[in-house]
Amino acid sequence: MTFPCELDIKVFSKSEVNLQDKIHAMLQVNLPDAQILAVSGKSSSQGKYRSLSCKVIAESREQIDQVYRDLGKHPDVIMLL
C-alpha cells in the first residue's frame, strides 16, 4: 500500500442494531473528519444482518491497524473486512 490511500472498511452487525452513528464516532477517534469520506449502510437480502461501508483515507498502516482494533472491540460488531 502506498499512503495516503483510500480504504473501504466493512462492518457487519445484526440487523436490529443500528451502529452507523456509533461507528462514525469511533472512526473519529483515529481519523480526522476530513479523512472520513462516507459511512453508509444496508441490510442483507434476508434482513438478518446489516453492513456498513466506511470509506476513509488512511495515512499509515499503524492508523489502519488501530481503527480495526477499536472497531473490533465493539460488542455489536460481528465481523470486519
Secondary structure by P-SEA (a helix, b strand, c coil): ccccbbbbbbbbccccccaaaaaaaaaaaccccccccbbbbbbcccccbbbbbbbbbbccaaaaaaaaaaaaacccccccc
